């Protein structure tokens, strides 16, 4: 049987590079994205394009309504932070944190993985250039992996052991950009902005835009997406 993997795919730089890495390692990839009530659904268009370009076996978009709980600038009427310095990003947990999001996403990935006998689940979590999210830390991912092997029939019956793979975890944004280019990822297909303009441009000022732009600038590469503002990072 071919080696199979479920890959969480948001359409952003990190998850798209993660998908490319999984493919480069010989996995047959099943991509999983979520329409969870986020304000920036533009990312779902990006996820579809990336999944098609990277020739995944199957791409599912699961509809959830996390927005009914609120509590995040990505799902409720809470202002998205703009114009923060790089040093500020990662200091504390910002309002763009979506409560329990990665736990919810990984649980769905685990369910699909168990059904298709895919014992590797890839996630684009990063704990270096990130926005302070607690569910992107290595200790969280280790804990989820431990739980996955306690809570599934496949693991208990010995069919396999689940592994949570996070190849972006300790890479800087510069390193991620370089790795994506090495793997031939078309970065014009990806999307990172938390708060796009009505015209569909990246705002250039939210934390995600700032981190993305800093990575491209450090790598000496032009970011192919269009921004409303392109002030120096």
C-alpha positions as CSV (number, residue, x, y, z in Angstrom):
1,X,0.0,0.0,0.0
2,X,1.2,3.5,-0.8
3,X,2.2,5.6,2.2
4,X,-0.7,8.0,2.9
5,X,-0.8,11.3,4.8
6,X,-3.4,13.7,5.8
7,X,-2.2,17.3,5.4
8,X,-3.9,20.3,7.0
9,X,-4.0,22.9,4.3
10,X,-5.0,26.5,4.9
11,X,-3.6,27.8,1.7
12,X,-1.0,29.8,3.5
13,X,2.8,29.8,3.0
14,X,3.5,27.3,5.9
15,X,0.8,24.8,5.1
16,X,1.5,24.8,1.4
17,X,5.2,24.2,2.0
18,X,4.3,21.4,4.4
19,X,2.2,19.8,1.7
20,X,5.1,20.0,-0.7
21,X,7.4,18.4,1.8
22,X,5.0,15.6,2.4
23,X,4.8,14.9,-1.3
24,X,8.6,15.1,-1.6
25,X,8.9,12.4,1.0
26,X,6.8,10.1,-1.1
27,X,3.4,10.4,0.6
28,X,0.1,10.1,-1.2
29,X,-1.5,13.3,0.2
30,X,-5.0,13.9,1.3
31,X,-5.5,17.6,2.0
32,X,-7.9,18.9,4.6
33,X,-9.1,22.5,4.8
34,X,-11.8,24.2,6.9
35,X,-14.5,26.7,6.3
36,X,-15.0,27.6,9.9
37,X,-16.6,31.0,9.7
38,X,-13.4,32.9,9.3
39,X,-13.5,36.4,7.9
40,X,-10.7,35.7,5.5
41,X,-12.3,33.0,3.3
42,X,-9.9,34.0,0.6
43,X,-7.6,31.4,2.1
44,X,-10.0,28.6,0.9
45,X,-9.6,29.7,-2.7
46,X,-5.8,29.5,-2.1
47,X,-6.1,26.1,-0.6
48,X,-8.0,24.8,-3.6
49,X,-5.4,26.2,-6.0
50,X,-2.5,24.8,-4.0
51,X,-4.1,21.4,-3.7
52,X,-4.7,21.2,-7.4
53,X,-1.2,22.4,-8.2
54,X,0.4,19.9,-5.9
55,X,-1.7,17.1,-7.2
56,X,-3.2,15.8,-4.0
57,X,-5.1,12.5,-4.0
58,X,-8.2,14.1,-2.4
59,X,-9.0,17.6,-1.0
60,X,-11.8,18.0,1.4
61,X,-13.2,21.3,2.7
62,X,-15.0,20.7,6.0
63,X,-17.7,23.2,7.1
64,X,-17.7,24.1,10.8
65,X,-19.2,26.9,12.7
66,X,-16.6,27.9,15.2
67,X,-17.7,31.5,14.6
68,X,-20.8,30.9,16.7
69,X,-18.5,30.9,19.8
70,X,-16.7,34.1,18.8
71,X,-13.7,35.0,20.9
72,X,-11.3,35.7,18.0
73,X,-10.6,38.6,15.6
74,X,-10.8,36.0,12.8
75,X,-14.4,34.9,13.7
76,X,-16.0,37.8,15.5
77,X,-16.3,41.6,15.4
78,X,-12.9,42.2,17.0
79,X,-10.3,44.4,15.5
80,X,-7.3,42.6,13.8
81,X,-4.0,44.1,15.1
82,X,-2.2,46.1,12.5
83,X,1.3,47.6,12.1
84,X,3.0,45.8,15.0
85,X,6.7,45.5,15.1
86,X,8.2,42.1,14.6
87,X,9.4,42.2,18.2
88,X,5.8,42.6,19.4
89,X,4.5,39.7,17.4
90,X,4.7,36.6,19.6
91,X,4.6,38.6,22.8
92,X,1.4,37.3,24.4
93,X,-1.5,35.7,22.7
94,X,-3.1,38.0,20.1
95,X,-6.8,38.4,19.4
96,X,-6.4,36.5,16.2
97,X,-6.0,33.3,18.2
98,X,-9.1,31.1,17.5
99,X,-10.0,29.1,20.6
100,X,-9.1,25.4,20.2
101,X,-8.7,25.7,16.4
102,X,-5.8,23.3,16.0
103,X,-7.3,20.8,18.3
104,X,-10.5,20.8,16.3
105,X,-8.6,20.6,13.0
106,X,-6.3,17.9,14.1
107,X,-9.2,15.9,15.5
108,X,-10.9,15.9,12.1
109,X,-7.6,15.0,10.4
110,X,-7.2,12.1,12.8
111,X,-10.7,10.8,12.0
112,X,-10.0,10.9,8.3
113,X,-6.5,9.4,8.7
114,X,-7.9,6.5,10.7
115,X,-10.5,5.7,8.0
116,X,-7.9,5.7,5.2
117,X,-5.0,4.1,7.1
118,X,-2.9,7.2,7.0
119,X,-0.7,7.2,10.1
120,X,1.1,10.5,9.4
121,X,-0.7,13.8,9.9
122,X,1.1,16.9,8.7
123,X,0.4,20.4,10.1
124,X,2.2,23.7,9.2
125,X,2.5,24.8,12.8
126,X,5.5,27.0,13.5
127,X,6.9,28.1,16.9
128,X,9.7,30.5,15.7
129,X,8.1,33.1,13.5
130,X,4.6,32.9,14.8
131,X,1.9,35.0,16.6
132,X,2.1,33.5,20.0
133,X,-0.5,30.8,19.5
134,X,-0.4,28.1,22.3
135,X,-1.5,25.3,19.9
136,X,1.6,25.8,17.7
137,X,4.0,24.7,20.4
138,X,5.9,21.4,20.2
139,X,4.6,20.3,23.6
140,X,1.1,20.7,22.4
141,X,1.8,18.6,19.2
142,X,3.4,15.9,21.3
143,X,0.4,15.8,23.6
144,X,-2.0,15.5,20.7
145,X,0.0,12.6,19.2
146,X,0.0,10.8,22.5
147,X,-3.8,11.2,22.8
148,X,-4.3,10.1,19.2
149,X,-2.6,6.8,20.0
150,X,-4.8,6.3,23.1
151,X,-8.1,7.2,21.5
152,X,-8.2,5.4,18.1
153,X,-9.2,1.8,17.3
154,X,-6.4,1.7,14.7
155,X,-3.7,2.4,17.3
156,X,-5.2,0.2,20.0
157,X,-5.5,-2.8,17.7
158,X,-1.9,-2.3,16.5
159,X,-2.7,-1.4,12.8
160,X,-0.3,1.5,13.2
161,X,0.9,4.4,15.3
162,X,-0.1,7.9,14.5
163,X,2.5,10.6,14.1
164,X,1.9,14.4,14.0
165,X,4.4,15.8,11.6
166,X,5.3,19.6,11.8
167,X,8.2,20.2,9.4
168,X,7.8,24.0,9.7
169,X,8.0,23.9,13.5
170,X,11.5,25.4,14.0
171,X,12.0,27.1,10.6
172,X,12.2,30.9,10.3
173,X,9.9,32.5,7.7
174,X,13.1,33.1,5.6
175,X,13.8,29.3,5.7
176,X,10.3,28.5,4.8
177,X,10.3,30.7,1.7
178,X,13.6,29.2,0.6
179,X,12.3,25.6,1.2
180,X,9.1,26.3,-0.7
181,X,11.1,27.6,-3.7
182,X,13.4,24.6,-3.6
183,X,10.3,22.4,-3.8
184,X,8.8,24.3,-6.7
185,X,5.8,25.7,-4.8
186,X,4.1,28.5,-6.8
187,X,3.9,31.0,-4.0
188,X,1.6,33.3,-6.0
189,X,-1.1,30.7,-5.2
190,X,-0.7,31.1,-1.4
191,X,-2.5,33.5,0.9
192,X,-1.6,34.7,4.4
193,X,-3.5,37.9,5.1
194,X,-5.9,38.0,8.1
195,X,-7.9,41.0,6.8
196,X,-7.9,41.4,3.0
197,X,-9.3,44.6,1.5
198,X,-12.6,44.7,-0.3
199,X,-10.6,44.6,-3.6
200,X,-9.0,41.3,-2.6
201,X,-5.6,42.7,-1.7
202,X,-3.5,41.6,1.3
203,X,-3.6,44.4,3.9
204,X,0.2,44.3,4.4
205,X,-0.2,45.4,8.0
206,X,-1.6,42.4,10.0
207,X,0.7,40.1,11.9
208,X,0.5,37.4,9.2
209,X,1.3,39.8,6.4
210,X,4.3,41.3,8.3
211,X,5.7,37.9,9.1
212,X,5.3,36.7,5.5
213,X,6.9,39.9,4.1
214,X,9.8,39.7,6.5
215,X,10.5,36.1,5.3
216,X,10.5,37.1,1.6
217,X,12.7,40.2,2.3
218,X,15.2,38.2,4.3
219,X,15.3,35.6,1.5
220,X,15.9,38.3,-1.0
221,X,12.8,37.2,-3.0
222,X,9.9,39.3,-4.3
223,X,6.6,38.2,-2.8
224,X,4.3,37.5,-5.8
225,X,1.0,38.5,-4.1
226,X,-0.5,42.0,-4.2
227,X,-0.6,44.2,-1.1
228,X,-2.6,47.3,-0.3
229,X,0.4,48.6,1.6
230,X,4.0,47.7,1.2
231,X,5.8,49.7,3.9
232,X,9.3,48.4,5.0
233,X,9.2,45.7,7.6
